[in-house]
Amino acid sequence: MLPSEALNREFVIDEEAISQASSASETRSITTHAVLVGDIGLLLPSAEVSELVDRFPVCKLPNTPEWFSGVSSLRGNITPIFDLHELFGASVTSAKRRAIVIGSGESSVAFWVDGMPSMVVLGAEDDMSGDPPLPDFIKNHASRYFLKDNQIWIEWNVRQFFTALGKML
């Protein structure tokens, strides 16, 4: 077929195929980056910039809870750093701690994680019904739970979660 013929042909839309594609996309899997805090799996928000930081100085602030590690200057912005292991009562499973920084500029926040982020693919068959045994504070900000390979993964509202933590300081 010549290009001119392809451009000038009549297009026929198959409504049934569109309907099938639409219903297939509703059950399509979620592919996202995720991190572990002890045995708790957290899905990183795909709409936010996330970065793994290996080493950086942390300034502990006096009279703050143990779950607040302090602040650090990252690219000229003061970034709060939280220890969710302390908050959740989770054990540290990695000797080398790294931090995940979510957001950028003045709205960035960081927290310690175990190991490297991984890519997780979750489908409808991994959806959990009911609340898993997790700390209440994360449950209050979770929107969805998944169970894959005996690991619970949490889809959570990161902004609400860290805003609530900030109010507790």
N, C-alpha and C positions, 0 to 999 in steps of 0.2 A: 504494500500500500504506500502510495506517495504521501509525503507530509501534508500536502495541500488537501488530499482526500481525507486524511485523518482529522484535520482541523475542521473540515466542512461537513462531516458526517453528522447524522442525527444521534443524539445520546439518549439511550433508553435506561431509565433507572429501575432497577429491580427492587421494589419495596420490600419483598420478603428477605432478600439478602441484607438489606440495610437493617431490618428488624433483628435478624440473627446476629449480625455484627454488633449491634447495640447491646443485646442481651449478653453476648460473649464478653464485651468490655466491662460489664457490671461484675462479672465473676473473675475478671482477669487478676493476675497476681500483683502484689506490691513488691517492688524491688527498691530497697533503700539501704543506706548505711546504718549500722547499729554498733553499740558499744556495751560492754559489761561493766557493771558496778557490783562487785562480788558475784552473786549468782542472779542478779537482776539484769535483764536485757532491756536496753532503752533504744528505741528507734529514733534516729536523728531526723529532725524536720528537713524535708527536701527543699522547702521554700526559704530556708535560712542558709547563710554561709557557715560552714563548719571547717575547723582546722585542728589538726593534731599538733600539739606543742610538746617537745621533748623536755627541754630544760629552760627555766626562767626563774629569776629571783621572786620570792613571795615575801611580802611584808605583813607579818601578823599584826593585827590591831588589838589593843588591850581591851579586856572586858567583853569579848565576843565569844559566842558558843564554839565548842570544839569543831562543829561541822562547818564553820566558816574559817577557811585557811588563811584568808587575808586578801590583799590586793597586789596587783603587779602592773607594771607599765608595759603594755603591748602595743607597739607601733605608736607610741605617744599618747595612748589612752589608758586611763586607770581602769583595770578590769577586775571585778570581784571574782574570787576563786572559792568554790565550795567543795567540801569533802562529803560526798553523798554516802560514802562508806560509813562515816560516823553518824550521819543522819538516819540511815536505814538500819544501822547495826549490822552491816555486812562485813564479812572478812575480806581483806585484801588478798587477791589470788595471784598477784604478780609482784615480783621484787622490784621491777622498774616501773615507777608510776609515770604516767603521761597525763596531760590535760587536754580535754576537748574544749575549744573555744567556739561558742556559737554566737553568731551575729558579728557585726563589725562596728568599728568606731566606738562612740559613746554608749551604744546599746549592747556591747558584747558582754558575755558572761562565760566563765570557765568552770569546769569540774573535773576531778580526777577520775580516771578510768583504769581498768585492768587490760593490759595488752593493747593491741591495735584494733581499730575499727574493722568490721567485716561487712561484706555485702550480704544481705539477707533477702531471700525471695519467699514471700508468704502468700498463700492462696486462701480461697474461701474455706478449704478443708482444715486450715490451721486456726481459723477463728474460734475463740473460746466463748462459751456462754457461761455467765456467772463470774463472780469475782475470785481470782486466785489468791492464795495466801501471801499477801504482800503488805508492806508497811502502809498504814492509813494515809500518810502524807502523799505518797505517790498515787494511791488510788483516787484521791480527791482531784487529781489533775490528769488522770488517764481517760482516754476516750475509747480505747479498744485494747483487747488482749489477744495474743496469739500464742499457740503452743506448737513448737516445731522441734523435733528431735530432743524431747524432754527439756527444752529451754523455753521459759516464758518470755515473750517479747511484749513490750508495752509501747503503744502509740500514745503520746502524752502532749499536753499543751505546755511547751517549754517556757513561753513568756509568762503564763499564769503561775507556773510552778516557781520560777525564780523571783517573780514579783512578790509572791506570798512569803518566800524565804527572806527576802529583803526587808519586809515589814516585821519579821521576827527578830531582826538584829537590834 
